[in-house]
Amino acid sequence: MTPVALTIAGSDSGGGTGIQADLKTFSAFGVFGTSAITAVTAQNSMCVAAVHVIPAEMVAAQIEAVFADLPVASVKVGMLGNADVIAAVAERLARHGASGIVLDPVLVATSGARLLPEEALDALRALLLPRAQLLTPNLPEAAALTGSQIAKDEAAMIIQARALLAMGPQAVLIKGGHGTGRQSTDLLVDAGGVTRFAAERLDVGEFHGGGCIFSAAIAAGLARGWPLAASIARAKHFISRTLAAAPSRALGSGARLLHPDHPTEEAFWP
């Protein structure tokens, strides 16, 4: 049976992030993608021009429609928009006993536009972090969620990851893409300890959509029945491959829009 994954996120008119990036990534992994749109954004590679958050009742109705008909094996949660949407998403996921939840805490766009109000952070922490199998913050997001300074080294990353783990997710993958050094290192912190996932840091300039693609790739792996560590390792390979192709496939006039290819299995199945 074809595995099914659900993305709960915002729509990006530029096609580089959110629902559009998630569905492309699911397809690349041979996973049937479904969606619940939380917000409609008018954006491109240069800016977010406008944001319309979908009413919470409509977000809940989309989730209900998917679970009522399809065997959802994993869920990627991205942009949520406000506290009411967070509450609706948490309630529906709980109602359906959703598993394989990968929560990517989208707070600010690459362009700097705020995508989740500061006052909604408490709702995110209280209602959705405890439901997540994996939380995938980048360095600024981890700092915002823990009320800390942005981590400058792995020791600080681990401290913040453990603080986030105490908020309820089963595991935290704190991503080092915003850091420095020759390698981009992500740290998986769970009850078993710390696992490092490292790849060469690629100099491709500012890019758009990396976090969405990475977290969607992890969710796709979980939908396929892979263990969490294997899903992360394969997603890391996939996003590295996507980033490596970015300079030769420049789209738009601003940040590079990443395009998840549809490779053969051998291209990213270690």
Backbone as CSV, one residue per row, in Angstrom:
resi,resn,N_x,N_y,N_z,CA_x,CA_y,CA_z,C_x,C_y,C_z
1,MET,0.843,-1.192,0.000,0.000,0.000,0.000,0.884,1.250,0.000
2,THR,0.499,2.236,-0.778,1.244,3.494,-0.818,1.117,4.206,0.524
3,PRO,2.229,4.587,1.153,2.140,5.305,2.428,1.551,6.699,2.232
4,VAL,0.861,7.175,3.256,0.186,8.475,3.211,0.718,9.363,4.326
5,ALA,1.017,10.612,3.970,1.430,11.606,4.966,0.556,12.846,4.815
6,LEU,0.393,13.557,5.913,-0.390,14.793,5.936,0.522,15.950,6.291
7,THR,0.469,17.026,5.525,1.146,18.260,5.909,0.117,19.290,6.341
8,ILE,0.348,19.874,7.493,-0.492,20.940,8.029,0.387,22.179,8.051
9,ALA,0.156,23.089,7.112,1.089,24.203,6.931,0.452,25.300,6.092
10,GLY,1.220,26.356,5.848,0.744,27.461,5.032,1.025,27.235,3.561
11,SER,0.266,27.933,2.720,0.479,27.883,1.274,1.403,29.021,0.863
12,ASP,2.391,28.709,0.019,3.363,29.685,-0.470,3.134,29.876,-1.962
13,SER,2.673,31.056,-2.366,2.396,31.306,-3.782,3.646,31.175,-4.640
14,GLY,4.838,31.377,-4.022,6.083,31.242,-4.762,6.545,29.807,-4.921
15,GLY,5.908,28.881,-4.229,6.185,27.464,-4.391,7.414,26.942,-3.685
16,GLY,8.103,27.777,-2.910,9.368,27.347,-2.327,9.285,26.756,-0.942
17,THR,8.212,27.038,-0.217,8.103,26.582,1.161,6.712,25.998,1.399
18,GLY,6.443,25.679,2.668,5.097,25.292,3.082,4.518,24.098,2.362
19,ILE,3.211,24.166,2.152,2.473,23.069,1.538,3.112,22.628,0.223
20,GLN,3.484,23.578,-0.600,4.021,23.245,-1.914,5.319,22.458,-1.790
21,ALA,6.239,22.914,-0.948,7.500,22.207,-0.759,7.279,20.836,-0.132
22,ASP,6.351,20.760,0.817,6.089,19.495,1.500,5.555,18.439,0.536
23,LEU,4.595,18.818,-0.287,4.003,17.849,-1.202,5.017,17.368,-2.245
24,LYS,5.884,18.278,-2.717,6.937,17.861,-3.653,7.868,16.850,-2.988
25,THR,8.187,17.112,-1.724,9.097,16.226,-1.005,8.461,14.869,-0.750
26,PHE,7.211,14.853,-0.309,6.516,13.575,-0.124,6.567,12.751,-1.409
27,SER,6.280,13.399,-2.525,6.272,12.703,-3.810,7.644,12.124,-4.131
28,ALA,8.713,12.874,-3.824,10.065,12.405,-4.096,10.391,11.131,-3.314
29,PHE,9.735,10.950,-2.178,9.958,9.760,-1.361,8.922,8.663,-1.622
30,GLY,8.115,8.842,-2.636,7.124,7.829,-2.951,5.977,7.772,-1.970
31,VAL,5.679,8.914,-1.335,4.605,9.002,-0.339,3.463,9.838,-0.899
32,PHE,2.239,9.386,-0.689,1.057,10.129,-1.139,0.812,11.262,-0.157
33,GLY,0.844,12.496,-0.656,0.707,13.659,0.199,-0.699,14.203,0.273
34,THR,-1.138,14.516,1.489,-2.408,15.193,1.723,-2.096,16.476,2.486
35,SER,-3.075,17.381,2.562,-2.757,18.670,3.175,-3.942,19.299,3.877
36,ALA,-3.602,20.112,4.883,-4.556,21.005,5.542,-3.875,22.371,5.576
37,ILE,-4.434,23.340,4.871,-3.806,24.649,4.732,-4.211,25.544,5.903
38,THR,-3.209,26.069,6.597,-3.464,26.898,7.774,-3.466,28.385,7.463
39,ALA,-2.806,28.757,6.362,-2.710,30.167,5.981,-2.409,30.251,4.497
40,VAL,-2.831,31.330,3.884,-2.479,31.614,2.495,-1.535,32.801,2.515
41,THR,-0.345,32.626,1.962,0.614,33.722,1.929,0.838,34.171,0.493
42,ALA,0.997,35.472,0.310,1.413,36.033,-0.975,2.905,36.290,-0.839
43,GLN,3.716,35.404,-1.394,5.163,35.552,-1.237,5.899,35.023,-2.448
44,ASN,7.164,35.385,-2.519,8.047,34.895,-3.564,9.436,34.778,-2.954
45,SER,10.460,34.734,-3.782,11.813,34.563,-3.247,12.320,35.805,-2.530
46,MET,11.644,36.939,-2.704,12.120,38.192,-2.127,11.419,38.596,-0.839
47,CYS,10.122,38.290,-0.723,9.413,38.788,0.459,8.095,38.055,0.657
48,VAL,7.534,38.247,1.858,6.157,37.845,2.148,5.327,39.116,2.101
49,ALA,4.482,39.245,1.064,3.736,40.481,0.854,2.448,40.539,1.677
50,ALA,1.851,39.377,1.932,0.586,39.353,2.678,0.360,37.961,3.247
51,VAL,-0.346,37.910,4.387,-0.673,36.635,5.034,-2.138,36.652,5.435
52,HIS,-2.859,35.610,5.054,-4.245,35.434,5.498,-4.337,34.105,6.223
53,VAL,-4.576,34.154,7.539,-4.699,32.929,8.320,-6.092,32.348,8.123
54,ILE,-6.152,31.060,7.822,-7.427,30.375,7.613,-8.148,30.217,8.954
55,PRO,-9.468,30.421,9.006,-10.187,30.228,10.267,-9.940,28.841,10.853
56,ALA,-9.821,28.775,12.166,-9.484,27.523,12.828,-10.473,26.403,12.505
57,GLU,-11.755,26.762,12.359,-12.764,25.735,12.069,-12.509,25.079,10.708
58,MET,-12.033,25.881,9.737,-11.762,25.344,8.415,-10.511,24.475,8.426
59,VAL,-9.522,24.861,9.213,-8.326,24.027,9.352,-8.712,22.679,9.949
60,ALA,-9.541,22.718,11.002,-9.998,21.480,11.632,-10.785,20.623,10.656
61,ALA,-11.623,21.250,9.830,-12.425,20.499,8.863,-11.549,19.800,7.823
62,GLN,-10.463,20.453,7.411,-9.552,19.823,6.453,-8.888,18.587,7.061
63,ILE,-8.425,18.721,8.284,-7.782,17.595,8.961,-8.768,16.461,9.125
64,GLU,-10.008,16.798,9.522,-11.049,15.787,9.715,-11.329,15.038,8.417
65,ALA,-11.412,15.770,7.318,-11.704,15.145,6.030,-10.624,14.153,5.629
66,VAL,-9.360,14.502,5.878,-8.264,13.599,5.515,-8.295,12.342,6.375
67,PHE,-8.385,12.494,7.688,-8.371,11.330,8.572,-9.613,10.449,8.410
68,ALA,-10.731,11.042,7.984,-11.957,10.266,7.819,-11.873,9.286,6.657
69,ASP,-10.915,9.497,5.746,-10.903,8.696,4.527,-9.582,8.005,4.230
70,LEU,-8.480,8.529,4.746,-7.168,8.039,4.327,-6.335,7.560,5.518
71,PRO,-5.507,6.527,5.302,-4.686,5.965,6.386,-3.411,6.776,6.601
72,VAL,-3.529,7.889,7.297,-2.397,8.792,7.513,-1.371,8.133,8.429
73,ALA,-0.149,7.984,7.920,0.900,7.314,8.683,1.824,8.289,9.392
74,SER,1.896,9.529,8.920,2.714,10.538,9.587,2.154,11.911,9.277
75,VAL,2.536,12.882,10.101,2.036,14.249,9.966,3.200,15.214,10.112
76,LYS,3.349,16.111,9.132,4.319,17.206,9.260,3.519,18.475,9.579
77,VAL,3.889,19.170,10.632,3.216,20.406,11.022,4.191,21.558,10.849
78,GLY,3.800,22.567,10.070,4.641,23.722,9.830,4.003,24.999,10.332
79,MET,3.824,25.980,9.444,3.248,27.262,9.822,1.824,27.085,10.346
80,LEU,1.527,27.749,11.475,0.206,27.605,12.085,-0.573,28.914,12.173
81,GLY,0.088,30.055,12.230,-0.615,31.325,12.098,-1.047,32.008,13.368
82,ASN,-1.731,31.273,14.258,-2.172,31.882,15.516,-2.550,30.806,16.528
83,ALA,-2.884,31.243,17.744,-3.172,30.304,18.826,-4.444,29.505,18.579
84,ASP,-5.449,30.096,17.935,-6.688,29.371,17.669,-6.439,28.200,16.718
85,VAL,-5.619,28.419,15.701,-5.288,27.337,14.771,-4.485,26.259,15.486
86,ILE,-3.559,26.666,16.336,-2.781,25.694,17.106,-3.703,24.807,17.929
87,ALA,-4.671,25.407,18.601,-5.603,24.643,19.430,-6.434,23.679,18.585
88,ALA,-6.889,24.141,17.422,-7.692,23.282,16.544,-6.881,22.105,16.023
89,VAL,-5.636,22.364,15.624,-4.775,21.297,15.122,-4.497,20.275,16.218
90,ALA,-4.162,20.751,17.404,-3.863,19.846,18.515,-5.070,18.976,18.856
91,GLU,-6.249,19.584,18.852,-7.459,18.821,19.199,-7.742,17.725,18.175
92,ARG,-7.615,18.035,16.882,-7.920,17.038,15.850,-6.877,15.928,15.813
93,LEU,-5.627,16.281,16.007,-4.598,15.248,16.023,-4.805,14.310,17.215
94,ALA,-5.186,14.885,18.353,-5.467,14.053,19.524,-6.683,13.172,19.289
95,ARG,-7.721,13.734,18.694,-8.953,12.983,18.438,-8.688,11.744,17.591
96,HIS,-7.783,11.882,16.616,-7.526,10.769,15.703,-6.300,9.945,16.091
97,GLY,-5.728,10.249,17.241,-4.583,9.476,17.698,-3.437,9.492,16.699
98,ALA,-3.210,10.653,16.086,-2.188,10.767,15.050,-0.816,10.408,15.600
99,SER,-0.043,9.706,14.782,1.311,9.319,15.159,2.296,9.841,14.119
100,GLY,3.572,9.691,14.409,4.586,10.147,13.467,4.525,11.636,13.208
101,ILE,4.272,12.433,14.259,4.126,13.883,14.093,5.498,14.552,14.140
102,VAL,5.842,15.239,13.060,7.073,16.021,12.981,6.671,17.491,13.030
103,LEU,7.043,18.172,14.086,6.648,19.564,14.289,7.819,20.478,13.955
104,ASP,7.674,21.242,12.876,8.670,22.224,12.468,8.144,23.587,12.912
105,PRO,8.686,24.178,13.961,8.102,25.398,14.546,8.415,26.634,13.707
106,VAL,7.604,26.869,12.688,7.829,27.996,11.777,7.416,29.288,12.479
107,LEU,8.391,30.133,12.770,8.128,31.380,13.488,8.347,32.612,12.614
108,VAL,9.407,32.585,11.801,9.777,33.741,10.989,10.200,33.252,9.613
109,ALA,9.776,33.950,8.550,10.168,33.595,7.195,11.619,33.999,6.940
110,THR,12.214,33.434,5.888,13.578,33.796,5.500,13.715,35.303,5.308
111,SER,12.654,35.935,4.779,12.682,37.376,4.524,12.585,38.210,5.797
112,GLY,12.276,37.554,6.927,12.143,38.263,8.199,10.713,38.484,8.634
113,ALA,9.737,38.141,7.793,8.324,38.327,8.147,7.926,37.374,9.275
114,ARG,7.218,37.899,10.273,6.761,37.086,11.400,5.587,36.221,10.951
115,LEU,5.675,34.896,11.158,4.625,33.979,10.712,3.832,33.379,11.866
116,LEU,4.297,33.584,13.088,3.534,33.181,14.273,3.706,34.266,15.323
117,PRO,2.599,34.859,15.796,2.709,35.941,16.778,3.390,35.462,18.059
118,GLU,4.101,36.359,18.689,4.794,36.034,19.940,3.832,35.457,20.972
119,GLU,2.612,35.993,21.006,1.653,35.549,22.020,1.145,34.126,21.788
120,ALA,1.416,33.560,20.618,0.973,32.192,20.334,2.006,31.147,20.748
121,LEU,3.203,31.578,21.177,4.243,30.621,21.539,3.836,29.741,22.713
122,ASP,3.135,30.311,23.688,2.706,29.513,24.839,1.762,28.398,24.406
123,ALA,0.861,28.696,23.467,-0.054,27.669,22.967,0.712,26.573,22.235
124,LEU,1.715,26.974,21.458,2.532,25.989,20.745,3.236,25.069,21.735
125,ARG,3.833,25.659,22.766,4.546,24.864,23.765,3.603,23.907,24.503
126,ALA,2.444,24.427,24.914,1.551,23.651,25.773,0.744,22.610,25.014
127,LEU,0.313,22.922,23.787,-0.643,22.073,23.092,-0.037,21.151,22.042
128,LEU,1.037,21.585,21.372,1.559,20.772,20.274,2.902,20.105,20.570
129,LEU,3.774,20.756,21.333,5.040,20.094,21.621,4.849,18.727,22.270
130,PRO,3.901,18.570,23.213,3.729,17.250,23.826,3.188,16.183,22.878
131,ARG,2.662,16.575,21.720,2.110,15.603,20.771,3.149,15.172,19.734
132,ALA,4.271,15.843,19.678,5.234,15.600,18.611,6.132,14.398,18.889
133,GLN,6.307,13.568,17.868,7.346,12.551,17.952,8.707,13.216,17.799
134,LEU,8.751,14.262,16.954,10.002,14.976,16.734,9.728,16.455,16.561
135,LEU,10.487,17.278,17.263,10.474,18.731,17.111,11.750,19.115,16.379
136,THR,11.638,19.959,15.321,12.803,20.254,14.481,13.118,21.756,14.409
137,PRO,13.500,22.393,15.497,13.799,23.826,15.441,15.185,24.104,14.865
138,ASN,15.314,25.240,14.165,16.646,25.723,13.835,17.170,26.495,15.048
139,LEU,18.353,27.057,14.940,18.950,27.717,16.105,18.131,28.911,16.607
140,PRO,17.653,29.818,15.721,16.828,30.924,16.228,15.506,30.446,16.836
141,GLU,14.902,29.404,16.248,13.626,28.896,16.776,13.819,28.247,18.148
142,ALA,14.897,27.495,18.293,15.181,26.882,19.595,15.399,27.951,20.656
143,ALA,16.089,29.018,20.284,16.309,30.109,21.229,14.992,30.778,21.622
144,ALA,14.124,31.014,20.638,12.837,31.659,20.915,11.958,30.789,21.807
145,LEU,11.927,29.499,21.552,11.065,28.599,22.323,11.559,28.407,23.753
146,THR,12.861,28.527,23.956,13.417,28.349,25.300,13.700,29.669,26.010
147,GLY,13.503,30.796,25.314,13.798,32.086,25.905,15.277,32.287,26.166
148,SER,16.108,31.758,25.251,17.555,31.804,25.426,18.216,32.592,24.301
149,GLN,19.501,32.793,24.427,20.301,33.340,23.340,20.528,32.249,22.297
150,ILE,20.761,32.638,21.056,21.033,31.656,20.013,22.297,30.882,20.357
151,ALA,22.221,29.567,20.298,23.345,28.706,20.662,24.528,28.939,19.731
152,LYS,25.713,29.018,20.300,26.933,29.262,19.525,27.775,28.001,19.360
153,ASP,27.464,26.949,20.110,28.242,25.719,20.014,27.341,24.532,20.352
154,GLU,27.889,23.325,20.194,27.084,22.126,20.404,26.643,21.970,21.860
155,ALA,27.465,22.402,22.797,27.084,22.299,24.209,25.821,23.110,24.490
156,ALA,25.750,24.334,23.936,24.567,25.175,24.123,23.371,24.587,23.384
157,MET,23.619,23.997,22.205,22.539,23.353,21.455,21.920,22.216,22.267
158,ILE,22.760,21.435,22.907,22.265,20.307,23.699,21.458,20.791,24.895
159,ILE,21.928,21.846,25.550,21.184,22.410,26.690,19.794,22.850,26.245
160,GLN,19.705,23.552,25.115,18.407,24.012,24.626,17.540,22.838,24.182
161,ALA,18.140,21.861,23.541,17.372,20.696,23.104,16.779,19.962,24.302
162,ARG,17.544,19.836,25.361,17.031,19.154,26.558,15.931,19.966,27.228
163,ALA,16.041,21.288,27.183,14.966,22.132,27.718,13.687,21.934,26.916
164,LEU,13.830,21.826,25.594,12.664,21.584,24.743,12.111,20.186,24.963
165,LEU,12.986,19.206,25.166,12.547,17.838,25.420,11.687,17.778,26.675
166,ALA,12.021,18.609,27.665,11.254,18.644,28.912,9.849,19.188,28.711
167,MET,9.609,19.861,27.564,8.279,20.387,27.269,7.349,19.333,26.669
168,GLY,7.851,18.127,26.396,6.940,17.061,26.007,7.184,16.271,24.736
169,PRO,7.930,16.781,23.732,8.123,15.958,22.537,8.954,14.719,22.865
170,GLN,8.804,13.682,22.048,9.581,12.469,22.277,11.053,12.669,21.939
171,ALA,11.326,13.550,20.990,12.696,13.804,20.571,12.787,15.206,19.997
172,VAL,13.987,15.775,20.046,14.245,17.107,19.499,15.439,17.005,18.552
173,LEU,15.271,17.515,17.343,16.380,17.625,16.398,16.672,19.107,16.250
174,ILE,17.733,19.578,16.911,18.090,20.988,16.811,19.082,21.123,15.659
175,LYS,18.721,21.951,14.686,19.449,22.010,13.419,20.522,23.094,13.445
176,GLY,21.682,22.750,12.887,22.809,23.665,12.930,23.037,24.447,11.663
177,GLY,22.055,24.488,10.780,22.232,25.173,9.505,22.532,26.652,9.625
178,HIS,22.083,27.285,10.716,22.353,28.709,10.914,23.683,28.945,11.629
179,GLY,24.405,27.864,11.902,25.666,27.999,12.593,26.822,28.289,11.649
180,THR,28.021,28.039,12.105,29.218,28.277,11.306,30.086,27.022,11.312
181,GLY,31.150,27.053,10.549,32.053,25.917,10.499,31.918,25.146,9.199
182,ARG,32.841,24.218,8.978,32.870,23.473,7.720,31.726,22.495,7.599
183,GLN,31.197,22.042,8.734,30.092,21.092,8.712,28.828,21.703,9.304
184,SER,27.703,21.310,8.734,26.399,21.657,9.294,25.944,20.451,10.105
185,THR,25.882,20.613,11.414,25.602,19.489,12.297,24.262,19.669,12.994
186,ASP,23.430,18.647,12.899,22.153,18.612,13.587,22.272,17.619,14.734
187,LEU,21.670,17.929,15.864,21.760,17.076,17.040,20.383,16.530,17.405
188,LEU,20.266,15.210,17.418,19.045,14.555,17.860,19.194,14.236,19.340
189,VAL,18.301,14.786,20.141,18.338,14.572,21.582,17.042,13.899,22.004
190,ASP,17.167,12.748,22.640,15.991,12.035,23.144,16.378,11.322,24.429
191,ALA,15.518,10.434,24.909,15.794,9.752,26.175,17.049,8.899,26.097
192,GLY,17.442,8.513,24.882,18.621,7.672,24.723,19.926,8.431,24.665
193,GLY,19.883,9.749,24.583,21.102,10.533,24.527,21.149,11.475,23.344
194,VAL,22.330,11.668,22.776,22.552,12.627,21.693,23.148,11.907,20.490
195,THR,22.577,12.150,19.311,23.087,11.587,18.062,23.377,12.729,17.106
196,ARG,24.564,12.704,16.484,24.979,13.769,15.566,24.712,13.351,14.130
197,PHE,24.217,14.309,13.341,24.042,14.133,11.897,24.762,15.301,11.233
198,ALA,25.859,15.019,10.555,26.687,16.075,9.992,26.798,15.936,8.485
199,ALA,26.910,17.075,7.819,27.136,17.111,6.376,27.979,18.342,6.075
200,GLU,28.647,18.321,4.956,29.446,19.475,4.550,28.557,20.701,4.414
201,ARG,28.996,21.822,4.966,28.244,23.064,4.835,28.458,23.614,3.425
202,LEU,27.384,23.789,2.685,27.470,24.211,1.294,27.282,25.707,1.184
203,ASP,28.134,26.349,0.415,28.070,27.791,0.230,27.189,28.102,-0.976
204,VAL,25.877,28.127,-0.736,24.936,28.384,-1.832,24.237,29.730,-1.663
205,GLY,24.657,30.516,-0.669,24.000,31.791,-0.421,22.699,31.599,0.342
206,GLU,21.909,32.648,0.415,20.627,32.576,1.118,19.654,31.719,0.325
207,PHE,18.983,30.806,1.022,18.026,29.931,0.336,16.712,29.891,1.098
208,HIS,15.704,29.351,0.443,14.314,29.443,0.873,13.701,28.046,0.830
209,GLY,13.224,27.551,1.968,12.496,26.287,1.966,13.232,25.101,2.533
210,GLY,14.470,25.287,2.984,15.239,24.157,3.477,14.619,23.462,4.672
211,GLY,14.125,24.239,5.632,13.522,23.644,6.818,12.275,22.853,6.507
212,CYS,11.455,23.378,5.598,10.238,22.675,5.209,10.565,21.341,4.536
213,ILE,11.516,21.382,3.603,11.873,20.172,2.864,12.469,19.130,3.801
214,PHE,13.350,19.560,4.703,13.996,18.630,5.622,12.974,17.942,6.524
215,SER,12.089,18.722,7.146,11.109,18.126,8.059,10.096,17.270,7.306
216,ALA,9.721,17.685,6.092,8.803,16.871,5.297,9.455,15.552,4.892
217,ALA,10.762,15.588,4.601,11.478,14.364,4.252,11.528,13.396,5.430
218,ILE,11.703,13.932,6.649,11.679,13.075,7.837,10.301,12.439,8.002
219,ALA,9.247,13.256,7.837,7.880,12.730,7.947,7.618,11.669,6.882
220,ALA,8.157,11.870,5.680,7.987,10.880,4.620,8.646,9.563,5.007
221,GLY,9.827,9.642,5.612,10.489,8.428,6.067,9.686,7.702,7.125
222,LEU,9.120,8.451,8.066,8.277,7.825,9.089,7.050,7.180,8.465
223,ALA,6.466,7.829,7.450,5.301,7.253,6.763,5.666,5.938,6.089
224,ARG,6.900,5.822,5.622,7.367,4.598,4.985,7.736,3.514,5.989
225,GLY,7.666,3.853,7.267,7.947,2.868,8.300,9.391,2.797,8.732
226,TRP,10.211,3.777,8.325,11.615,3.779,8.742,11.734,4.252,10.192
227,PRO,12.727,3.778,10.933,12.974,4.294,12.278,13.322,5.780,12.219
228,LEU,13.186,6.452,13.348,13.409,7.896,13.369,14.824,8.259,12.931
229,ALA,15.831,7.592,13.474,17.210,7.946,13.126,17.474,7.740,11.641
230,ALA,16.950,6.656,11.072,17.131,6.407,9.644,16.398,7.456,8.815
231,SER,15.222,7.852,9.257,14.458,8.886,8.543,15.225,10.198,8.532
232,ILE,15.854,10.547,9.661,16.624,11.783,9.727,17.856,11.694,8.836
233,ALA,18.571,10.574,8.887,19.783,10.420,8.084,19.475,10.535,6.599
234,ARG,18.407,9.913,6.152,18.046,9.948,4.736,17.526,11.330,4.346
235,ALA,16.812,11.983,5.262,16.349,13.350,4.989,17.536,14.303,4.904
236,LYS,18.542,14.089,5.747,19.747,14.924,5.727,20.458,14.784,4.383
237,HIS,20.550,13.564,3.894,21.158,13.318,2.588,20.348,14.006,1.490
238,PHE,19.035,13.923,1.613,18.145,14.482,0.593,18.248,16.003,0.538
239,ILE,18.226,16.673,1.693,18.303,18.132,1.683,19.686,18.583,1.246
240,SER,20.731,17.832,1.592,22.082,18.188,1.136,22.159,18.099,-0.381
241,ARG,21.552,17.074,-0.948,21.545,16.908,-2.402,20.757,18.032,-3.070
242,THR,19.653,18.420,-2.454,18.828,19.506,-2.985,19.584,20.830,-2.936
243,LEU,20.270,21.091,-1.823,21.057,22.319,-1.691,22.204,22.359,-2.696
244,ALA,22.841,21.206,-2.908,23.971,21.161,-3.835,23.554,21.532,-5.254
245,ALA,22.292,21.251,-5.597,21.806,21.557,-6.943,21.335,22.998,-7.081
246,ALA,21.169,23.706,-5.962,20.560,25.039,-5.988,21.301,26.064,-6.836
247,PRO,22.643,26.154,-6.758,23.315,27.208,-7.521,23.133,27.106,-9.031
248,SER,22.995,25.890,-9.551,22.869,25.725,-10.993,21.424,25.819,-11.469
249,ARG,20.491,25.991,-10.513,19.078,26.028,-10.876,18.404,27.231,-10.242
250,ALA,19.061,28.362,-10.283,18.545,29.557,-9.622,17.190,29.961,-10.196
251,LEU,16.256,30.212,-9.309,14.920,30.682,-9.686,14.635,31.948,-8.892
252,GLY,13.927,32.889,-9.482,13.578,34.102,-8.771,14.757,35.049,-8.633
253,SER,14.498,36.178,-7.948,15.498,37.234,-7.829,16.023,37.403,-6.416
254,GLY,15.460,36.661,-5.453,15.875,36.800,-4.070,16.583,35.557,-3.576
255,ALA,16.159,35.053,-2.407,16.744,33.831,-1.858,16.508,32.677,-2.833
256,ARG,17.460,31.757,-2.880,17.324,30.636,-3.811,16.140,29.763,-3.413
257,LEU,15.289,29.460,-4.379,14.158,28.570,-4.166,14.638,27.143,-4.414
258,LEU,14.570,26.313,-3.393,15.022,24.931,-3.534,13.958,24.114,-4.251
259,HIS,14.431,23.174,-5.049,13.505,22.332,-5.811,13.816,20.870,-5.531
260,PRO,13.007,20.209,-4.701,13.239,18.791,-4.435,13.053,17.979,-5.716
261,ASP,14.110,17.302,-6.135,14.011,16.472,-7.334,13.203,15.214,-7.049
262,HIS,13.003,14.449,-8.077,12.358,13.151,-7.947,13.380,12.092,-8.335
263,PRO,14.357,11.824,-7.446,15.436,10.917,-7.811,15.006,9.460,-7.747
264,THR,15.827,8.603,-8.329,15.601,7.180,-8.149,15.878,6.824,-6.706
265,GLU,15.406,5.686,-6.250,15.617,5.291,-4.869,17.094,5.238,-4.523
266,GLU,17.911,4.764,-5.459,19.328,4.626,-5.188,20.001,5.948,-4.877
267,ALA,19.379,7.045,-5.305,20.004,8.362,-5.128,20.004,8.807,-3.677
268,PHE,19.043,8.316,-2.860,19.029,8.795,-1.473,18.660,7.718,-0.454
269,TRP,18.609,6.479,-0.867,18.324,5.391,0.075,19.656,4.792,0.530
270,PRO,20.270,5.253,1.622,21.556,4.696,2.075,21.412,3.210,2.411
